[in-house]
Amino acid sequence: MSNLIKPFNSARFGLLAALLWLAMTILAACADEPTKPPPTATGPTPGPTSQSTGSGIVGQAASNGQPLPTPIPPGPDTRKVLTVWTSGWKGNVNYEKFINDQIDAYRVRNRNTTIDWLDFGADLPRKFEESLAQPGKLTPPDLVLFEEGDLYQFGANGNLTDLTVLGGSSLKDDFVPATWEALRIGSVSYGMPWLASTRVTIINKRLWQGAGLDPAKTPATLTDLDPLLPTLAKKTGDNVLPVWVKPDPLVDFMMEDAPLYNISGDGKARQTAFPSSGTLARWQYYKDKRMQGVFDPDGLSKDYADALKKYSAGGLVMVLDGTPLLPGLKNANADLYNNTLVVPYLTSKANILPLDISGWAIPKASGKATEALAFLRFLNTAENQLTFARYASLKVPSFKKALSDPYVTSQDEPLAQARSIMAATLDRGRAPESLLPSPLKPGQREKLLNALYDAQKAIWTTDKSPKDALTDAAKVWGEILK
């Protein structure tokens, strides 16, 4: 019994009593203190020494008594802003979606680049000239899409960057050679090819067969056509004309491989090269056929809408440049559309075709040539050209590998046949504007062209001879070239 009961320890009891009293005192003090509200989402209110800034609070003491670090102010905006100019894309839903999608995709990969797209429609050349003359009023673009005529003149005048210097020529092997050459003057490549086209001829198959001609044997040249014209005139009816053609001086002389000017031995003086045998023969041919009643006399004075109206009504056997008619014909007369032969454009002895091409250029005034070329390489690909060609309908890519795509090679209906012919004949194409002298001062280009148009109108609508008409035009050219 004595082993189970221990003696009372007074010291230990006193210590326990003291600890119990201390705990009860602390609890009582907490119960008497009023409850504090929780902190708000805005955080503590800055003290009188705090300085409010756009990026935080500077100089406020932290809870441990140490000052908070001063935030680093934002640095200068280092983004590159590239301006891209086009003509005729604004208002076309497909074109707008294409360029905006490309810009968005490029910005995802290049966070430091912003791209502004502007479209000036038919005013693009004038706006570009304005930007060069008054850069303070209108900043020149960093990348611009021109048609071949404007590309040629701005390139010849030294306004566009040589892509060879930038390294852009490393891509030239990807393009159909004729398309790259069309945007070059001497050793300077001033444009990167975009979409292109050559001409096609359309023939009313029923009228052709009605004249006793074989649809499988269509003419390839004007020489081939010539002996067929009397048959077409006699056997297709009084209200039917064999041929509709829209004459164009530059196209006519380019297809004859006839130069319009020569450069003297010292490389400085320029002289007119017409009338020449080639230019005279071409225009004499037109004059003879118009007077014989086998070429529609309205071809010069009226436009392609007139040709479509006549062709869809069965009033024309052939339209030499039938490309612009095909989309409208499909809607106006589906039966005739499906009974239309689409063949290569009739050439002359030189076997040259007029090439219609647009291209991207980087102006010398840009100041961001390297960045512009980087975006151009992203934008101008075989895949993107194919996508855009589908929107343009009667244009084909200039990238060689894109020309094997079924969209380009298909021949299941007339529009497809036209694209297939264009792709097959691109490398025979030349840009007619390349016949013009360069460089030219503002307004000179129009004077040279108008002199030729006036001469052609004279031989088409009057008894004036091609020699006299071309001699008159040569006088105007001589004044400008000297």
Disulfide bonds with the S-S distance in Angstrom:
none
